[in-house]
Amino acid sequence: MSEGWQGWDAYAPFYDWENARTLGRRDVAFWKRIAKSIDGDLLELGCGTGRLLAPMARVRAGAGRTIGIDRSEPMLDRARRRLRRMPVALRPALIRGDVRTWPFRPKRFKAVVAAYGLLQSLVRDADVNATLDAAAAGLSRGGLLAIDLVPDLSAWEEYERRIPLKGRLSAGTTLTLVESVRQDRRKGLTIFDEQYIVRTGRTVRRHEFQLTFRTLPMDQVLTRLERVGFRIDHVLGGYRGEVWHPEADTWVILARKR
Ligand SMILES: C[S@@+](CC[C@H](N)C(=O)[O-])C[C@H]1O[C@@H](n2cnc3c(N)ncnc32)[C@H](O)[C@@H]1O
């Protein structure tokens, strides 16, 4: 079975390009509001290219450190380049590490953010449990754990070699994404086989990688959060505070450390 952290190194050059064409900035205002409300250190798990970490840090002047942790060096490299444009005083710190075993002292953080389905990159129960245990240990009393999940993965149709995206990456370079999707229903996994074709003039390069995500049932996540010492404050069905229901296209959980 593929590990959920695999694939991201090869995906890094294409992540922001693809994300801008799918999710866009739909979640940014929500995470900025969360970040602005926190007085103290904030950690983003799986911060990737800094897509959310940068806007979160920009609204936190004088409010504590903003830190991102990610396992993928190429994703962090993209984040580093993005953060270079920020004033030093606001610039978040980046740590290379695994969200299941993090290197921070207990009770350091006032908030931990697991955005855009980060928990779904953890393909076994033991991985999710280790991550939630680490978050519980790393948050101070009353600290916020903010999670969003992408719930409809298990409903994705399976297909072979479709082209969902095609366009310009930069002057003279075009990208074509060729994608296959498989469902492993027994394990609750959705597996994406991706091939990016990069054309610059007559040169054609192909980049292939696989990404695996798990569908996490809401009741299991809530039960586990309560078991490791969280109180569930809000369960929402979208970034604008929509009421949660199982068919909502985004699931948001806000929990406080007891
Ligand atoms: C969907 S991306 C999210 C990136 C960013 N939060 C965003 O919203 O754009 C998931 C990120 O989690 C990282 N990741 C996956 N499993 C991880 C693990 N076990 N430890 C640390 N990072 C991990 C990947 O490298 C990737 O950058």
The ligand as a Gaussian input file, in Angstrom:
#p B3LYP/6-31G(d) Opt

LIG

0 1
 C       -3.094000      18.645000       0.211000
 S       -1.435000      19.179000       0.547000
 C       -1.913000      20.536000       1.529000
 C       -0.943000      21.669000       1.451000
 C       -1.452000      22.941000       2.068000
 N       -1.926000      22.740000       3.425000
 C       -2.561000      23.534000       1.212000
 O       -3.698000      23.609000       1.694000
 O       -2.303000      23.915000       0.088000
 C       -0.864000      17.997000       1.726000
 C        0.557000      18.243000       2.241000
 O        0.760000      17.370000       3.340000
 C        2.074000      16.853000       3.283000
 N        2.086000      15.572000       4.015000
 C        1.412000      14.446000       3.715000
 N        1.666000      13.491000       4.642000
 C        2.520000      14.046000       5.540000
 C        3.157000      13.576000       6.719000
 N        2.948000      12.322000       7.160000
 N        3.967000      14.425000       7.398000
 C        4.190000      15.698000       6.953000
 N        3.623000      16.192000       5.835000
 C        2.803000      15.383000       5.138000
 C        2.389000      16.715000       1.799000
 O        3.794000      16.717000       1.569000
 C        1.657000      17.941000       1.233000
 O        2.521000      19.042000       1.137000

